Amino acid sequence: MRRFVLAAMMFGAVSSAQAADMPDFLRGSLPAGPAPTRNWSGWYAGGQVGYSWTNTDYGKTVVSMTNDLFRSTTLQAPVSQLTLLGRVNGQSPAFGAFVGRNFQFDDIVLGVEANYNYLSSLATSTAASLGPIQVAEPTLVLPAGATAADGVTLKGSAALQVKDEVTFRGRAGWATGDFLPYIFGGLAVGRMDVTRTVSSSVTRTINFANGTSTSFQLPQFALTTTDGRSNNFVAGWTAGLGMEYMLWDCVFLRGEWEYIKFLSIKDSVVTQNSVHAGIGYKF
């Protein structure tokens, strides 16, 4: 056993000596440790392209309008429960830019960023009709044994376009080698155009006790109303995740997914998913 230990010690000493005598260019070609983490701290800016998908919920878009049409009548409440329009999907390419500031603490990178995207054709529209929906009229003064009901018919349409948007984000990432995976969240503001129209008509039917009936239009409810606004600034919130790769000393590539939900505008609600690819420069 003693001989084995002595042999191992002599082998180690000879190997160390040979390594010390090895030429510099050979020693430099040996594998080194892991690459040092990049310095991501500082200001940065860049440009990006992407694609966005929206889902616009028009389910309540005309409710406030029908409430006005049937204001202070027995039809207001039941008509407000009807769903005339539904959900519609839209999509569009996007082009934009970003600027931000990183603060690095060892491998942790925190930051703030402003991000802008122009959407060339992110628009949705829908149109539908409903009815006649029969609504009983128990408050009318009628002959004995007679009943009455109003047949309500609605026709409506709506359209919405997201023109562009800006987000103000807080970021948190983990620097590992040339890569920076990160998550973000913050405030979103979109610029939108929206229009909506609804028409109503009501046919009253009275059924008598002898089995006969009569129907007639109620002209006070033969109405159409239109509402719209352009260049509305609509707030919302954003969240997502991404990855940056330092291509050269100060140039980096990025890819990310982003989710935005906007507040209601004219009783329409827009949610959006986007993917972005960009290139930036760290100052």
Backbone torsions as a table, in degrees:
resi	resn	phi	psi	omega
1	MET	NA	-40.1	-179.7
2	ARG	-63.0	-37.8	-179.8
3	ARG	-65.2	-38.4	179.9
4	PHE	-63.7	-43.5	179.1
5	VAL	-62.8	-44.0	179.7
6	LEU	-62.8	-38.3	179.5
7	ALA	-66.3	-40.8	179.1
8	ALA	-64.4	-40.6	178.7
9	MET	-64.1	-41.3	179.3
10	MET	-65.9	-38.6	178.4
11	PHE	-63.9	-41.8	178.6
12	GLY	-63.3	-40.6	179.9
13	ALA	-65.3	-42.4	179.8
14	VAL	-65.0	-41.2	179.8
15	SER	-63.0	-40.4	179.1
16	SER	-63.9	-40.9	179.8
17	ALA	-65.1	-42.0	178.8
18	GLN	-63.6	-38.7	178.4
19	ALA	-65.3	-36.3	179.5
20	ALA	-67.1	-33.2	-179.8
21	ASP	-83.7	-4.8	-176.8
22	MET	-66.8	139.1	179.2
23	PRO	-59.0	151.2	-177.2
24	ASP	-58.6	-39.5	-174.5
25	PHE	-68.6	-27.9	176.7
26	LEU	-76.8	-39.8	178.6
27	ARG	-64.9	-33.9	179.3
28	GLY	-70.7	-20.1	-179.3
29	SER	-85.9	-5.7	178.4
30	LEU	-71.0	150.4	-179.0
31	PRO	-59.1	135.2	178.6
32	ALA	-97.9	179.3	177.5
33	GLY	-72.1	-177.0	-179.6
34	PRO	-62.4	145.0	-179.0
35	ALA	-61.8	141.0	179.9
36	PRO	-64.4	150.4	178.2
37	THR	-66.8	138.4	178.5
38	ARG	-66.1	156.5	173.4
39	ASN	-91.8	108.1	-178.9
40	TRP	-96.7	-0.5	-175.8
41	SER	-70.9	141.4	176.0
42	GLY	124.5	-177.9	178.8
43	TRP	-79.6	152.3	176.4
44	TYR	-150.9	160.2	177.8
45	ALA	-155.2	158.7	-179.9
46	GLY	-174.6	-177.3	178.0
47	GLY	-124.3	163.7	-175.6
48	GLN	-154.3	158.8	170.9
49	VAL	-126.4	160.7	-179.1
50	GLY	-169.4	-171.5	177.5
51	TYR	-143.8	138.9	-175.2
52	SER	-126.7	144.5	175.5
53	TRP	-124.1	134.6	177.8
54	THR	-121.2	155.4	168.3
55	ASN	-125.6	116.9	-179.2
56	THR	-105.4	122.4	-179.7
57	ASP	-95.5	107.1	179.2
58	TYR	-96.9	14.1	-173.3
59	GLY	-59.0	-34.2	-178.9
60	LYS	-110.6	11.5	-170.8
61	THR	-60.5	-39.0	-174.9
62	VAL	-101.1	4.8	-175.8
63	VAL	-62.1	-46.2	-179.8
64	SER	-63.9	-28.2	179.3
65	MET	-75.2	-42.1	176.9
66	THR	-69.0	-31.7	174.8
67	ASN	-60.4	-36.0	178.7
68	ASP	-73.7	-39.3	179.7
69	LEU	-63.6	-39.0	-176.1
70	PHE	-107.2	24.8	-176.6
71	ARG	-55.8	133.4	174.9
72	SER	63.8	28.1	174.4
73	THR	-123.0	168.4	178.7
74	THR	-70.7	-11.6	-179.9
75	LEU	-85.4	-18.3	-173.1
76	GLN	-59.2	-51.4	-175.9
77	ALA	-65.5	-50.9	-179.1
78	PRO	-64.7	-35.9	179.7
79	VAL	-68.4	-33.0	-179.9
80	SER	-65.7	-17.6	178.8
81	GLN	-86.8	-8.0	-179.0
82	LEU	-79.1	144.3	175.6
83	THR	-108.0	104.4	-176.6
84	LEU	-85.5	-45.7	-176.7
85	LEU	-111.9	157.7	-176.3
86	GLY	-118.1	-150.4	179.7
87	ARG	-98.0	144.2	-179.5
88	VAL	-136.0	138.1	178.5
89	ASN	-99.7	148.1	175.9
90	GLY	-141.9	164.0	179.9
91	GLN	-151.4	156.2	-176.9
92	SER	-165.5	146.5	166.9
93	PRO	-68.8	160.0	-178.1
94	ALA	-137.2	149.5	178.6
95	PHE	-137.5	137.2	-176.6
96	GLY	-165.9	-165.4	-177.4
97	ALA	-151.1	164.4	179.6
98	PHE	-146.8	154.0	175.1
99	VAL	-146.9	142.6	-177.0
100	GLY	-163.3	-178.1	-178.9
101	ARG	-140.2	127.3	177.6
102	ASN	-103.7	148.4	174.2
103	PHE	-129.9	117.1	-173.5
104	GLN	-104.5	133.2	176.5
105	PHE	-127.3	95.4	-172.5
106	ASP	58.7	-115.7	-179.4
107	ASP	-94.0	-3.7	-179.1
108	ILE	-94.1	130.0	-179.9
109	VAL	-122.4	119.3	175.5
110	LEU	-111.2	151.6	-178.0
111	GLY	-165.6	172.7	174.0
112	VAL	-129.4	149.1	-175.1
113	GLU	-151.4	143.8	168.6
114	ALA	-109.8	132.1	-171.9
115	ASN	-132.6	127.3	-177.7
116	TYR	-119.5	139.4	175.6
117	ASN	-137.8	132.9	172.5
118	TYR	-100.4	130.7	-176.7
119	LEU	-112.5	116.4	-169.4
120	SER	-75.2	-29.5	-174.0
121	SER	-153.0	43.1	-177.9
122	LEU	-89.2	79.7	-175.4
123	ALA	-130.5	147.0	174.2
124	THR	-134.5	155.7	176.5
125	SER	-154.1	158.6	-179.8
126	THR	-156.5	156.2	175.9
127	ALA	-150.2	145.9	-178.2
128	ALA	-161.7	165.0	173.4
129	SER	-132.9	157.4	-175.0
130	LEU	-148.7	134.1	174.1
131	GLY	117.0	-179.1	5.2
132	PRO	-75.1	134.6	175.0
133	ILE	-98.0	123.5	-176.0
134	GLN	-82.7	125.6	178.1
135	VAL	-121.6	120.0	-178.2
136	ALA	-65.6	146.3	178.4
137	GLU	-119.5	81.0	-175.7
138	PRO	-77.9	-9.8	-174.5
139	THR	-91.2	-6.6	-177.8
140	LEU	-72.6	148.8	174.0
141	VAL	-87.2	112.7	-173.6
142	LEU	-128.7	162.9	173.7
143	PRO	-59.8	158.3	-178.8
144	ALA	-56.5	131.0	177.9
145	GLY	82.8	-2.9	-178.7
146	ALA	-89.4	150.7	175.8
147	THR	-129.7	158.8	-179.0
148	ALA	-137.4	147.4	175.8
149	ALA	-145.0	147.2	177.5
150	ASP	-106.4	126.3	175.1
151	GLY	-92.3	110.8	-175.4
152	VAL	-98.0	128.0	175.0
153	THR	-118.4	132.0	178.8
154	LEU	-122.8	141.0	170.6
155	LYS	-129.4	133.5	-177.2
156	GLY	-148.1	163.9	176.0
157	SER	-152.4	157.3	178.4
158	ALA	-155.6	152.7	177.8
159	ALA	-147.7	144.5	-179.7
160	LEU	-146.0	138.2	177.0
161	GLN	-130.4	129.6	171.6
162	VAL	-93.0	113.5	-175.5
163	LYS	-83.6	-50.1	178.1
164	ASP	-158.8	172.9	-176.1
165	GLU	-157.5	154.2	175.6
166	VAL	-132.3	140.8	176.8
167	THR	-122.6	145.8	175.7
168	PHE	-118.0	112.4	-167.4
169	ARG	-116.6	150.5	161.0
170	GLY	-104.2	140.2	-175.9
171	ARG	-124.0	151.0	172.9
172	ALA	-141.6	125.5	-177.1
173	GLY	-137.7	171.9	179.2
174	TRP	-126.6	115.0	-177.9
175	ALA	-82.0	123.3	177.5
176	THR	-139.5	107.5	-175.6
177	GLY	61.1	-127.6	178.6
178	ASP	-89.0	0.8	-174.6
179	PHE	-105.1	148.3	175.3
180	LEU	-137.8	88.0	170.5
181	PRO	-74.1	144.1	-175.7
182	TYR	-150.9	161.2	170.5
183	ILE	-121.7	159.9	-179.6
184	PHE	-151.4	163.1	176.0
185	GLY	-165.0	157.0	-179.8
186	GLY	167.3	-152.1	-175.0
187	LEU	-98.5	141.5	175.4
188	ALA	-124.6	143.9	175.6
189	VAL	-134.3	122.4	179.2
190	GLY	-114.0	150.8	176.1
191	ARG	-106.8	121.8	-170.6
192	MET	-134.3	152.3	166.9
193	ASP	-110.3	138.5	179.7
194	VAL	-144.7	138.6	174.0
195	THR	-135.5	153.8	177.5
196	ARG	-153.8	145.7	-179.4
197	THR	-141.1	142.0	174.2
198	VAL	-142.9	139.5	175.2
199	SER	-121.9	146.8	-179.5
200	SER	-132.7	152.6	169.8
201	SER	-149.1	147.5	-176.8
202	VAL	-133.8	128.5	174.9
203	THR	-113.3	121.4	179.7
204	ARG	-95.1	133.4	178.6
205	THR	-121.1	128.8	177.1
206	ILE	-113.8	122.5	179.0
207	ASN	-103.5	120.6	-177.2
208	PHE	-90.5	163.4	-176.6
209	ALA	-65.0	-25.6	-178.2
210	ASN	-83.2	3.8	177.2
211	GLY	96.7	-6.5	177.6
212	THR	-88.6	165.6	179.1
213	SER	-149.8	162.3	175.8
214	THR	-140.8	144.5	-179.4
215	SER	-129.8	146.3	178.2
216	PHE	-158.7	152.8	179.0
217	GLN	-76.3	147.4	172.0
218	LEU	-103.2	101.8	-173.3
219	PRO	-63.6	-24.8	-179.4
220	GLN	-66.5	-16.1	179.8
221	PHE	-107.8	6.6	175.7
222	ALA	-85.7	80.2	-169.2
223	LEU	-130.6	154.4	172.7
224	THR	-134.7	135.0	177.5
225	THR	-135.4	141.5	-178.1
226	THR	-128.2	142.2	-179.0
227	ASP	-142.9	145.2	178.4
228	GLY	-167.9	156.3	176.9
229	ARG	-144.2	144.4	178.3
230	SER	-113.8	149.4	175.7
231	ASN	54.5	46.3	175.0
232	ASN	-79.5	137.0	172.7
233	PHE	-96.3	115.6	-173.1
234	VAL	-115.8	124.6	-179.1
235	ALA	-83.0	162.5	177.0
236	GLY	-171.8	-164.3	178.1
237	TRP	-132.5	157.3	-177.4
238	THR	-134.2	153.2	174.9
239	ALA	-156.3	155.6	179.3
240	GLY	175.5	-170.0	-179.9
241	LEU	-148.1	159.4	-177.9
242	GLY	-161.1	-178.6	179.8
243	MET	-143.7	133.5	173.1
244	GLU	-116.5	147.8	179.5
245	TYR	-131.6	123.7	-179.7
246	MET	-78.3	105.8	-175.8
247	LEU	-75.6	-47.5	173.4
248	TRP	-128.4	-164.9	-174.7
249	ASP	-57.5	-40.6	-176.0
250	CYS	-127.6	0.9	-177.9
251	VAL	-106.6	130.1	-178.8
252	PHE	-134.2	154.7	174.3
253	LEU	-105.7	152.9	177.5
254	ARG	-143.1	151.0	170.9
255	GLY	-139.9	142.9	-177.0
256	GLU	-156.3	159.6	171.2
257	TRP	-116.4	138.6	-176.4
258	GLU	-135.0	139.1	175.2
259	TYR	-118.1	134.4	177.8
260	ILE	-130.8	135.9	170.4
261	LYS	-124.5	121.3	-179.6
262	PHE	-92.9	155.0	172.6
263	LEU	-68.9	164.9	-178.4
264	SER	-65.8	137.1	172.6
265	ILE	-128.7	122.1	-175.4
266	LYS	51.7	39.2	178.2
267	ASP	65.9	17.4	174.2
268	SER	-111.3	141.8	-175.8
269	VAL	-123.0	128.8	-178.1
270	VAL	-113.0	129.4	168.4
271	THR	-118.8	148.8	-171.0
272	GLN	-142.0	138.0	170.4
273	ASN	-118.0	137.8	-178.0
274	SER	-140.6	150.8	168.5
275	VAL	-120.9	140.1	-177.8
276	HIS	-130.6	145.7	169.5
277	ALA	-129.5	132.2	-175.4
278	GLY	-146.6	171.4	175.4
279	ILE	-132.7	138.8	-176.3
280	GLY	-139.0	170.3	179.9
281	TYR	-130.2	128.1	177.8
282	LYS	-96.6	123.7	-176.1
283	PHE	-81.9	NA	NA
